[in-house]
């Protein structure tokens, strides 16, 4: 019964990840709370005195994890679809008897909601989503750090817009995904221009809805990341007001559920090694990367090539310096009252012995 209820909850998460016009209209914290409450009821309803695989003293750690030992649920976004398209992770894990289930999300926040609900085990996101997720009580951990890509995200305005500088955004409607890397970028750019976050009118939408609002003129500016950023540069009447160059010190992370990282470290390490290998290959084969992405994303070839040529590839361990930078991001969101409590990023880092079992060397 528990499996049937849990499958039902996961199906809700999976379906919701593709319904863009409804995703971010509900506050992130409330969605986490609702999903967690549903899962709690499911567990309570299915608890009995009969021994099961999860409460039996003979159960293996893998059998007690959020995912079966022979299946890894991998969340990805369009910007990271190469992970799925190239097939290296599938091949590596298949050789170890593990199957990969790929689940697509429109942005980092819903991806981590799914992770918190137990619907996925791991996925790449920007620097901001794990902070909002941790603030909402998600049991996550930082597995690896993605190289910063400062030119791969920025603010767009229409070509005929009177807005000529970030300072001109005062009082204007700016659209972006709440809790995403775009959220932190606009905060940084406003601060650099001498403005406060409340000097703009934020409109929180997922990338597809944000593009529609921007094109229709319902927003004065759009903060977005590649490949959506490049696609808008090429395919809409837009110009770049500013990008993340000189500001972006963090590129994002591979975030895993704490259970998955603690109980299946060998599988996690294999995944991270394949991601790192793919990053190195991509850096040396940009034309081929662009071709694969063009076919997979069904986007304009010029836009994909633009995004690929300016991208910085790389995957690194989560060092003390990176944790310190991430703490600054969390402190900024707390000061802006965008998260309800102050966070300690190290609370989302597993003990050293656990990290050593999967960390990249």
C-alpha positions as CSV (number, residue, x, y, z in Angstrom):
1,X,0.0,0.0,0.0
2,X,2.8,2.3,0.9
3,X,4.4,1.9,-2.5
4,X,1.1,2.6,-4.3
5,X,0.7,5.8,-2.3
6,X,4.3,6.9,-2.7
7,X,4.0,6.2,-6.5
8,X,0.9,8.4,-6.5
9,X,2.8,11.3,-4.8
10,X,5.7,10.9,-7.2
11,X,3.4,11.0,-10.2
12,X,2.0,14.3,-8.9
13,X,5.5,15.8,-8.7
14,X,6.5,14.4,-12.1
15,X,3.3,15.8,-13.8
16,X,3.7,19.2,-12.1
17,X,7.2,19.6,-13.4
18,X,5.9,19.9,-16.9
19,X,3.0,22.3,-16.2
20,X,4.9,25.6,-16.4
21,X,2.0,28.0,-16.0
22,X,1.2,26.5,-12.5
23,X,4.5,25.7,-11.1
24,X,5.6,28.9,-9.3
25,X,2.3,30.4,-8.5
26,X,2.4,28.6,-5.2
27,X,5.1,29.6,-2.7
28,X,7.9,27.2,-2.6
29,X,7.8,26.6,1.1
30,X,4.1,25.7,1.0
31,X,4.7,23.2,-1.8
32,X,7.4,21.6,0.2
33,X,5.2,21.5,3.3
34,X,2.2,20.0,1.4
35,X,4.3,17.3,-0.2
36,X,6.0,16.5,3.1
37,X,2.6,16.3,4.8
38,X,1.3,13.9,2.1
39,X,4.3,11.7,2.5
40,X,3.9,11.7,6.3
41,X,0.3,10.6,6.0
42,X,1.3,7.9,3.6
43,X,3.9,6.5,6.0
44,X,1.6,6.7,8.9
45,X,-1.2,4.9,7.0
46,X,1.1,2.1,5.9
47,X,2.9,1.4,9.2
48,X,2.2,-1.9,10.9
49,X,3.8,-4.3,13.3
50,X,4.7,-6.6,10.4
51,X,8.4,-6.5,9.5
52,X,9.2,-4.9,6.1
53,X,12.3,-4.4,4.0
54,X,12.7,-0.9,5.6
55,X,12.4,-1.9,9.2
56,X,13.9,-5.3,9.2
57,X,17.2,-5.6,11.0
58,X,18.5,-7.6,8.0
59,X,17.6,-4.9,5.4
60,X,20.6,-3.6,3.5
61,X,21.3,0.2,3.4
62,X,20.4,0.3,-0.3
63,X,17.0,-1.2,0.3
64,X,16.3,1.4,2.9
65,X,17.1,4.4,0.6
66,X,14.7,6.6,-1.2
67,X,15.5,4.8,-4.5
68,X,15.8,1.1,-5.1
69,X,19.4,-0.1,-5.2
70,X,19.2,-0.8,-8.9
71,X,17.5,2.4,-9.9
72,X,18.7,6.0,-9.8
73,X,16.1,8.8,-10.4
74,X,18.0,11.7,-12.1
75,X,16.5,15.1,-12.4
76,X,17.7,17.4,-15.2
77,X,16.9,20.6,-17.0
78,X,17.1,21.6,-20.6
79,X,20.4,23.3,-19.9
80,X,21.8,20.0,-18.7
81,X,20.1,17.7,-21.2
82,X,23.5,16.6,-22.6
83,X,23.8,14.4,-19.5
84,X,20.9,12.3,-20.8
85,X,21.5,12.7,-24.6
86,X,25.2,11.5,-24.5
87,X,24.3,8.3,-22.5
88,X,27.6,8.0,-20.6
89,X,25.9,7.8,-17.2
90,X,23.5,5.2,-18.4
91,X,26.3,3.0,-19.8
92,X,28.5,3.4,-16.7
93,X,25.7,2.5,-14.2
94,X,24.3,-0.3,-16.5
95,X,27.7,-2.0,-16.2
96,X,27.1,-2.0,-12.4
97,X,23.5,-3.3,-12.7
98,X,21.9,0.1,-12.1
99,X,19.3,1.7,-14.3
100,X,18.8,5.5,-14.7
101,X,15.4,7.1,-14.8
102,X,15.5,10.6,-16.3
103,X,13.0,13.2,-15.1
104,X,12.9,16.7,-16.7
105,X,12.2,19.9,-14.9
106,X,11.9,23.5,-16.1
107,X,14.0,25.0,-13.3
108,X,16.0,24.2,-10.2
109,X,13.3,24.9,-7.5
110,X,10.8,22.3,-8.8
111,X,13.6,19.8,-9.3
112,X,14.6,20.1,-5.6
113,X,10.9,19.9,-4.5
114,X,10.8,16.5,-6.3
115,X,14.0,15.5,-4.5
116,X,12.5,16.5,-1.2
117,X,9.4,14.4,-1.9
118,X,11.5,11.4,-2.7
119,X,10.7,11.4,-6.4
120,X,14.4,11.8,-7.6
121,X,17.8,11.1,-6.0
122,X,20.1,13.7,-7.7
123,X,20.2,16.6,-10.1
124,X,22.1,19.7,-11.1
125,X,20.8,23.2,-10.1
126,X,22.1,26.7,-9.8
127,X,23.4,28.2,-6.5
128,X,20.1,29.5,-5.2
129,X,17.6,26.5,-5.3
130,X,19.4,24.5,-2.6
131,X,19.2,27.4,-0.3
132,X,15.4,27.8,-0.7
133,X,15.1,24.0,-0.4
134,X,17.2,23.9,2.8
135,X,15.1,26.7,4.3
136,X,12.0,24.6,3.6
137,X,13.5,21.6,5.4
138,X,14.7,19.5,2.5
139,X,17.1,16.6,3.4
140,X,19.7,17.4,0.8
141,X,23.4,17.5,0.4
142,X,26.0,19.2,-1.9
143,X,27.7,16.5,-3.9
144,X,29.8,18.5,-6.4
145,X,30.3,22.1,-7.6
146,X,29.6,23.2,-11.2
147,X,32.1,25.7,-12.8
148,X,30.8,29.3,-12.9
149,X,29.4,30.4,-16.2
150,X,29.1,34.2,-15.9
151,X,28.4,35.0,-19.5
152,X,25.7,32.4,-19.7
153,X,23.1,34.3,-17.8
154,X,21.9,37.9,-17.8
155,X,19.2,40.5,-18.1
156,X,17.4,41.1,-21.4
157,X,15.4,44.1,-22.4
158,X,13.7,44.8,-25.7
159,X,15.8,46.5,-28.3
160,X,13.6,49.6,-28.4
161,X,13.4,49.8,-24.6
162,X,14.4,53.1,-23.0
163,X,16.2,51.1,-20.3
164,X,19.9,51.6,-20.9
165,X,21.4,50.5,-17.5
166,X,20.6,48.4,-14.5
167,X,19.9,51.6,-12.6
168,X,17.0,52.3,-15.1
169,X,15.2,49.2,-13.8
170,X,14.0,51.1,-10.7
171,X,10.2,50.7,-10.5
172,X,10.2,48.4,-13.5
173,X,8.7,44.9,-13.9
174,X,11.4,42.3,-14.0
175,X,10.5,38.6,-14.6
176,X,12.5,35.6,-13.5
177,X,12.2,32.3,-11.6
178,X,12.0,32.8,-7.9
179,X,14.7,30.9,-6.0
180,X,16.8,30.3,-9.2
181,X,20.2,31.5,-10.2
182,X,18.5,34.3,-12.0
183,X,17.1,35.5,-8.7
184,X,20.5,35.9,-7.2
185,X,21.9,37.5,-10.3
186,X,19.3,40.3,-10.3
187,X,20.0,40.9,-6.6
188,X,23.8,41.2,-7.3
189,X,23.3,43.5,-10.3
190,X,20.9,45.7,-8.4
191,X,23.3,46.1,-5.5
192,X,26.1,46.9,-7.9
193,X,23.9,49.7,-9.4
194,X,23.1,51.1,-6.0
195,X,19.5,49.8,-6.0
196,X,17.7,47.5,-3.5
197,X,15.7,44.5,-4.4
198,X,12.4,46.2,-3.5
199,X,13.2,49.0,-6.0
200,X,11.9,46.6,-8.8
201,X,8.6,44.9,-9.3
202,X,9.6,41.1,-9.4
203,X,7.4,38.8,-11.4
204,X,8.0,35.1,-10.6
205,X,7.6,32.8,-13.6
206,X,9.3,29.7,-15.1
207,X,11.4,30.2,-18.2
208,X,8.7,29.5,-20.8
209,X,6.1,31.7,-19.2
210,X,8.7,34.4,-18.5
211,X,9.6,34.5,-22.2
212,X,6.0,34.8,-23.2
213,X,5.5,37.7,-20.7
214,X,8.6,39.4,-21.9
215,X,7.8,39.1,-25.6
216,X,4.2,40.4,-25.0
217,X,5.5,43.4,-23.1
218,X,4.1,42.3,-19.8
219,X,7.5,42.7,-18.3
220,X,10.2,45.3,-18.8
221,X,13.2,43.0,-18.4
222,X,13.9,39.3,-18.1
223,X,16.6,37.6,-16.1
224,X,17.5,34.2,-17.5
225,X,20.2,31.6,-18.1
226,X,21.4,29.6,-21.1
227,X,20.1,28.1,-23.4
228,X,17.0,30.2,-22.9
229,X,19.2,33.3,-22.6
230,X,20.9,32.7,-26.0
231,X,17.6,31.6,-27.6
232,X,16.1,34.9,-26.6
233,X,19.1,36.9,-27.8
234,X,18.8,35.2,-31.2
235,X,15.0,34.7,-31.5
236,X,13.4,37.7,-29.9
237,X,13.6,41.4,-30.3
238,X,15.9,41.6,-27.3
239,X,19.3,43.0,-26.2
240,X,21.5,42.2,-23.3
241,X,21.4,44.8,-20.5
242,X,24.0,43.0,-18.3
243,X,25.4,39.6,-17.7
244,X,27.0,37.8,-14.8
245,X,30.6,38.6,-15.7
246,X,32.6,39.8,-12.7
247,X,29.8,38.7,-10.3
248,X,29.2,35.0,-10.7
249,X,31.6,33.1,-8.5
250,X,29.4,30.0,-8.2
251,X,28.1,27.9,-11.1
252,X,25.7,25.6,-9.2
253,X,25.8,22.1,-7.8
254,X,24.9,18.5,-8.1
255,X,22.5,18.1,-5.2
256,X,21.7,14.6,-3.9
257,X,19.2,13.5,-1.2
258,X,21.0,12.8,2.0
259,X,19.8,9.2,2.0
260,X,21.1,8.5,-1.5
261,X,24.5,10.1,-0.8
262,X,24.9,8.3,2.5
263,X,23.6,4.9,1.4
264,X,24.8,4.7,-2.2
265,X,28.1,6.6,-2.3
266,X,29.7,4.3,-4.9
267,X,26.8,4.9,-7.3
268,X,27.0,8.6,-6.6
269,X,30.7,8.7,-7.1
270,X,30.3,6.9,-10.5
271,X,27.8,9.5,-11.5
272,X,30.0,12.4,-10.6
273,X,33.0,10.8,-12.4
274,X,31.0,10.5,-15.6
275,X,29.8,14.0,-15.3
276,X,33.3,15.3,-14.9
277,X,34.4,13.2,-17.9
278,X,31.6,14.6,-19.9
279,X,32.5,18.2,-18.9
280,X,36.1,17.6,-20.0
281,X,35.0,16.1,-23.3
282,X,32.5,19.0,-23.9
283,X,35.2,21.6,-23.4
284,X,37.2,20.1,-26.2
285,X,34.3,19.2,-28.5
286,X,32.1,22.3,-28.5
287,X,30.8,22.0,-32.1
288,X,29.7,18.4,-31.4
289,X,28.1,19.5,-28.1
290,X,26.2,22.2,-30.0
291,X,25.0,19.7,-32.6
292,X,23.8,17.2,-29.9
293,X,22.0,20.0,-28.0
294,X,20.4,21.4,-31.1
295,X,18.9,18.1,-32.0
296,X,17.8,17.3,-28.4
297,X,16.4,20.8,-27.5
298,X,14.9,21.6,-30.9
299,X,16.2,25.1,-30.6
300,X,17.7,27.4,-33.2
301,X,21.2,26.1,-34.1
302,X,22.7,29.6,-33.9
303,X,21.4,30.1,-30.3
304,X,22.7,26.7,-29.1
305,X,26.1,27.4,-30.7
306,X,26.2,30.8,-29.0
307,X,25.4,29.2,-25.6
308,X,27.9,26.4,-26.0
309,X,30.8,28.6,-27.2
310,X,30.6,30.9,-24.1
311,X,30.0,28.2,-21.5
312,X,32.6,27.3,-19.0
313,X,32.8,23.5,-18.4
314,X,34.0,21.8,-15.3
315,X,33.0,19.9,-12.1
316,X,34.8,20.2,-8.8
317,X,34.7,19.1,-5.2
318,X,32.7,21.3,-2.8
319,X,35.6,23.1,-1.0
320,X,35.6,25.3,2.1
321,X,35.9,28.3,-0.2
322,X,32.8,27.3,-2.2
323,X,30.9,26.7,1.0
324,X,31.8,30.1,2.3
325,X,30.6,31.7,-1.0
326,X,27.4,29.8,-0.8
327,X,26.9,31.0,2.8
328,X,27.1,34.6,1.5
329,X,24.2,33.8,-0.9
330,X,22.1,32.3,1.9
331,X,22.8,35.3,4.1
332,X,21.8,37.6,1.3
333,X,18.4,35.9,0.8
334,X,17.8,36.0,4.6
335,X,18.6,39.7,4.8
336,X,16.1,40.3,1.9
337,X,13.5,38.2,3.8
338,X,13.2,35.9,0.8
339,X,13.8,32.9,3.1
340,X,12.2,32.6,6.6
341,X,15.3,31.8,8.6
342,X,19.0,32.1,8.7
343,X,20.8,29.0,7.4
344,X,24.1,27.3,8.0
345,X,25.2,25.8,4.7
346,X,27.4,23.3,6.5
347,X,24.2,21.7,7.9
348,X,23.7,20.5,4.3
349,X,27.2,18.9,4.1
350,X,27.6,15.3,5.2
351,X,30.3,14.3,7.7
352,X,33.9,14.1,6.2
353,X,33.9,10.3,6.1
354,X,30.7,10.2,4.2
355,X,31.8,12.9,1.8
356,X,35.1,11.1,1.2
357,X,33.2,8.1,-0.1
358,X,31.8,9.9,-3.2
359,X,33.8,13.2,-3.5
360,X,35.8,13.9,-6.6
361,X,39.6,14.0,-6.0
